[in-house]
């Protein structure tokens, strides 16, 4: 994960290939295009840089790429805000050697969740499933309702309590997520955004490499260079006990706890999902 060159090359090539020259008003030229998308020369022109400089950027040979150049490339390639941020992150100078593909560095013990954050989780327990995620989408903590709304987290070994691994490797994942393809795309896109922010984090590298080795579905999506920050949205869950749930999630970065994110699932009080959650909460308390 730590080597920037293949990441920059793969990302820029994928974004070039995703654009339609006709929609951008570019001429076909005297020579027919051998591949889809924009040529390097066209990206350079749209970004306002020389072809040689753009080529060096795409090949990971540009020592320092200014903010203005990154902004120009983002405009030329029609990047989303998440993709723009990712490009800025992967073009920043890096220190150290990082980790090559196929290696799984020792990630050490899981980060500790502060007692104050656990109190907050418990305070939401009766109606709001809530979780704390760590680097690489590890699930570090949850309240009782959160531990039952998706998988039975208490029954899952600690090393496997990872959102991305559960989506791609758990045998019940497709049954649990009616929109599995959407969830899979969003999971990969979010994890790639995290690699841009923390390219050499041992746990992030470990999760990505393990999923690349064990899941063809993950590997295919990873190579598509999807990038998206997941901060809010709607998720559908087909719960084996209380049926279909429609939940609105919000993710909050915990400023005092680097790498940790609080995620809550909320619903309208009078909705069928709210009643299903109340039923699940009663059953969960009975089990506990």
C-alpha positions as CSV (number, residue, x, y, z in Angstrom):
1,X,0.0,0.0,0.0
2,X,2.8,2.4,0.7
3,X,4.2,2.7,-2.8
4,X,2.5,5.8,-4.3
5,X,3.5,5.1,-8.0
6,X,1.0,2.3,-8.8
7,X,-1.8,4.0,-6.9
8,X,-1.4,7.3,-8.8
9,X,-1.0,5.5,-12.1
10,X,-4.0,3.2,-11.6
11,X,-6.3,6.0,-10.3
12,X,-5.5,8.5,-13.1
13,X,-5.8,6.0,-15.8
14,X,-9.1,4.8,-14.5
15,X,-10.5,8.3,-14.3
16,X,-9.2,9.1,-17.8
17,X,-10.9,6.0,-19.2
18,X,-14.2,6.8,-17.5
19,X,-14.7,10.1,-19.4
20,X,-16.3,10.4,-22.8
21,X,-14.4,12.8,-25.1
22,X,-17.5,13.6,-27.0
23,X,-19.4,14.8,-23.9
24,X,-16.4,17.1,-23.2
25,X,-16.5,18.5,-26.7
26,X,-13.2,17.0,-27.7
27,X,-12.6,16.1,-31.4
28,X,-11.9,12.5,-32.5
29,X,-8.6,13.6,-34.1
30,X,-6.9,12.2,-37.1
31,X,-6.0,8.9,-35.5
32,X,-8.8,6.8,-34.1
33,X,-8.7,6.2,-30.4
34,X,-7.3,2.7,-29.5
35,X,-8.7,2.8,-26.0
36,X,-11.7,4.6,-24.5
37,X,-11.5,7.8,-22.5
38,X,-9.2,10.8,-22.7
39,X,-5.6,10.7,-23.9
40,X,-2.8,12.1,-21.7
41,X,-2.5,15.1,-24.0
42,X,-6.1,16.0,-23.6
43,X,-6.0,15.7,-19.8
44,X,-2.8,17.9,-19.7
45,X,-4.5,20.5,-21.9
46,X,-7.7,20.6,-19.8
47,X,-5.6,20.8,-16.6
48,X,-3.3,23.5,-17.9
49,X,-0.1,21.6,-17.6
50,X,2.5,20.3,-20.0
51,X,2.1,16.7,-21.4
52,X,5.5,15.8,-20.0
53,X,4.6,17.0,-16.5
54,X,1.2,15.2,-16.6
55,X,3.0,12.0,-17.7
56,X,5.4,12.3,-14.8
57,X,2.5,12.8,-12.4
58,X,0.6,9.7,-13.7
59,X,3.8,7.6,-13.5
60,X,4.4,8.7,-9.9
61,X,7.6,10.5,-10.9
62,X,6.6,14.1,-10.0
63,X,8.3,14.8,-6.6
64,X,5.8,17.5,-5.5
65,X,2.5,18.3,-7.0
66,X,1.1,21.6,-6.0
67,X,-2.5,22.2,-4.8
68,X,-3.2,24.2,-7.9
69,X,-2.2,21.4,-10.2
70,X,-4.2,18.9,-8.2
71,X,-7.2,21.2,-8.5
72,X,-6.6,21.5,-12.3
73,X,-6.5,17.7,-12.7
74,X,-9.7,17.4,-10.6
75,X,-11.5,19.8,-12.9
76,X,-10.1,18.1,-16.0
77,X,-11.1,14.6,-14.9
78,X,-14.4,15.7,-13.4
79,X,-13.5,14.3,-10.0
80,X,-16.0,14.2,-7.2
81,X,-15.1,15.9,-3.9
82,X,-14.0,12.5,-2.5
83,X,-11.9,11.6,-5.5
84,X,-10.4,15.1,-5.4
85,X,-9.3,14.6,-1.8
86,X,-8.0,11.1,-2.6
87,X,-5.9,12.5,-5.5
88,X,-4.5,15.1,-3.2
89,X,-3.6,12.5,-0.6
90,X,-1.9,10.1,-2.9
91,X,0.2,12.8,-4.6
92,X,1.6,14.1,-1.3
93,X,5.2,13.2,-0.6
94,X,5.5,10.1,1.5
95,X,8.1,9.1,4.1
96,X,9.3,5.6,4.7
97,X,9.0,2.6,2.5
98,X,5.4,1.4,3.2
99,X,4.2,-2.1,2.5
100,X,4.2,-3.9,-0.8
101,X,1.2,-6.0,-2.0
102,X,1.0,-9.4,-0.5
103,X,2.5,-8.4,2.8
104,X,0.4,-8.3,5.9
105,X,2.1,-6.0,8.5
106,X,1.6,-6.5,12.2
107,X,-1.2,-4.1,13.1
108,X,-0.7,-4.5,16.9
109,X,-3.5,-4.3,19.4
110,X,-6.8,-2.7,18.6
111,X,-7.3,0.9,19.6
112,X,-9.0,1.5,22.9
113,X,-12.4,3.2,23.0
114,X,-12.6,5.8,25.8
115,X,-15.1,5.1,28.6
116,X,-16.8,8.4,27.8
117,X,-17.6,7.2,24.3
118,X,-18.9,3.9,25.6
119,X,-21.2,5.8,27.9
120,X,-22.5,7.6,24.9
121,X,-23.1,4.3,23.1
122,X,-25.1,3.0,26.1
123,X,-27.1,6.2,26.3
124,X,-28.5,5.5,22.8
125,X,-29.1,1.8,23.4
126,X,-32.9,1.7,23.5
127,X,-33.6,3.1,20.1
128,X,-30.4,3.9,18.2
129,X,-28.0,1.2,17.1
130,X,-24.5,2.7,17.3
131,X,-20.9,1.6,16.7
132,X,-17.4,2.9,16.9
133,X,-15.2,2.0,13.9
134,X,-11.4,2.1,13.9
135,X,-8.7,2.0,11.2
136,X,-9.5,-0.4,8.3
137,X,-13.2,-0.5,9.3
138,X,-12.6,-2.6,12.4
139,X,-15.6,-2.6,14.7
140,X,-14.2,-1.5,18.1
141,X,-17.3,-1.0,20.2
142,X,-21.1,-1.1,19.9
143,X,-24.2,-0.9,22.1
144,X,-26.5,-3.8,22.7
145,X,-28.9,-2.9,19.9
146,X,-26.1,-2.3,17.5
147,X,-24.7,-5.7,18.3
148,X,-27.9,-7.3,17.1
149,X,-29.1,-5.1,14.2
150,X,-26.7,-6.6,11.7
151,X,-24.6,-9.6,12.8
152,X,-24.4,-11.0,16.3
153,X,-21.1,-9.2,17.0
154,X,-20.6,-10.9,20.4
155,X,-20.5,-14.2,18.6
156,X,-17.9,-13.2,16.1
157,X,-14.2,-13.5,16.9
158,X,-12.5,-10.1,17.5
159,X,-10.2,-10.3,14.5
160,X,-13.3,-10.9,12.2
161,X,-15.2,-7.9,13.6
162,X,-14.5,-5.8,10.6
163,X,-17.2,-4.1,8.5
164,X,-15.5,-4.7,5.2
165,X,-14.6,-8.4,6.0
166,X,-18.2,-9.1,7.1
167,X,-19.6,-7.6,3.8
168,X,-17.3,-9.7,1.6
169,X,-16.5,-12.8,3.6
170,X,-19.4,-13.6,5.9
171,X,-21.7,-16.3,4.5
172,X,-24.9,-14.4,5.5
173,X,-23.9,-11.0,4.1
174,X,-25.9,-11.2,0.9
175,X,-29.0,-12.3,2.8
176,X,-28.6,-9.5,5.4
177,X,-28.1,-6.8,2.8
178,X,-30.8,-6.7,0.0
179,X,-28.7,-4.1,-1.7
180,X,-25.5,-6.1,-1.4
181,X,-23.9,-4.7,-4.6
182,X,-24.4,-1.1,-3.5
183,X,-23.1,-1.9,0.0
184,X,-20.1,-3.6,-1.5
185,X,-19.3,-0.7,-3.8
186,X,-19.7,1.8,-0.9
187,X,-17.5,-0.3,1.4
188,X,-14.7,-0.5,-1.1
189,X,-14.9,3.2,-2.1
190,X,-14.8,4.2,1.6
191,X,-11.8,1.9,2.3
192,X,-9.9,3.3,-0.6
193,X,-10.6,6.8,0.6
194,X,-9.1,5.8,3.9
195,X,-5.9,4.4,2.2
196,X,-5.5,7.8,0.7
197,X,-5.5,9.4,4.2
198,X,-3.4,6.7,5.9
199,X,-1.5,4.9,3.1
200,X,1.0,3.2,5.5
201,X,-1.3,2.4,8.4
202,X,-0.6,-1.3,9.3
203,X,-4.2,-2.3,9.9
204,X,-5.6,-0.6,6.8
205,X,-2.9,-2.3,4.7
206,X,-3.6,-5.6,6.3
207,X,-7.4,-5.5,5.7
208,X,-7.0,-4.5,2.1
209,X,-4.4,-7.2,1.3
210,X,-6.4,-9.9,3.0
211,X,-9.6,-9.0,1.1
212,X,-7.7,-8.8,-2.2
213,X,-6.4,-12.3,-1.5
214,X,-9.7,-13.9,-0.3
215,X,-12.5,-12.1,-2.3
216,X,-12.7,-11.9,-6.1
217,X,-15.7,-9.5,-5.6
218,X,-13.5,-7.2,-3.5
219,X,-10.6,-7.4,-5.9
220,X,-12.7,-6.5,-8.9
221,X,-14.1,-3.5,-7.2
222,X,-10.8,-2.4,-5.8
223,X,-9.2,-2.4,-9.2
224,X,-12.1,-0.2,-10.4
225,X,-10.6,2.7,-8.3
226,X,-13.9,3.6,-6.6
227,X,-13.5,6.4,-4.0
228,X,-16.1,7.8,-1.7
229,X,-16.2,9.1,1.8
230,X,-19.2,7.5,3.7
231,X,-20.5,10.1,6.1
232,X,-24.3,9.6,5.8
233,X,-26.8,7.7,3.8
234,X,-29.6,5.0,4.0
235,X,-29.1,1.3,4.6
236,X,-31.6,-1.5,4.1
237,X,-31.2,-4.6,6.3
238,X,-33.2,-7.9,6.1
239,X,-33.0,-9.0,9.7
240,X,-33.7,-12.7,10.3
241,X,-35.9,-12.0,13.4
242,X,-37.7,-8.6,12.9
243,X,-37.7,-8.4,9.1
244,X,-36.8,-5.5,6.8
245,X,-35.2,-2.4,8.3
246,X,-34.6,0.9,6.7
247,X,-32.0,3.0,8.6
248,X,-30.5,6.4,8.2
249,X,-26.8,6.4,9.2
250,X,-24.5,9.2,10.2
251,X,-20.8,9.0,10.7
252,X,-19.0,11.3,13.1
253,X,-15.2,11.6,13.4
254,X,-14.1,11.5,17.0
255,X,-11.5,14.4,17.2
256,X,-9.9,13.2,20.4
257,X,-9.5,9.6,19.1
258,X,-7.5,9.5,15.9
259,X,-8.8,7.0,13.4
260,X,-12.1,6.4,15.3
261,X,-15.6,7.1,13.9
262,X,-18.9,7.0,15.7
263,X,-21.7,5.7,13.5
264,X,-25.4,5.8,14.4
265,X,-28.5,4.3,12.8
266,X,-31.7,6.4,13.3
267,X,-35.3,6.1,12.1
268,X,-38.5,8.0,12.3
269,X,-40.4,7.2,15.5
270,X,-43.6,6.1,13.9
271,X,-42.1,4.0,11.1
272,X,-42.3,0.2,10.9
273,X,-38.5,0.1,11.4
274,X,-38.9,1.9,14.7
275,X,-41.3,-0.7,15.9
276,X,-39.0,-3.5,14.7
277,X,-36.1,-1.9,16.6
278,X,-38.2,-1.8,19.7
279,X,-39.0,-5.4,19.3
280,X,-35.3,-6.2,18.8
281,X,-34.3,-4.1,21.8
282,X,-36.8,-6.0,24.0
283,X,-35.5,-9.4,22.8
284,X,-31.9,-8.2,23.2
285,X,-32.4,-7.2,26.8
286,X,-34.1,-10.5,27.5
287,X,-31.1,-12.3,26.1
288,X,-28.6,-10.1,28.0
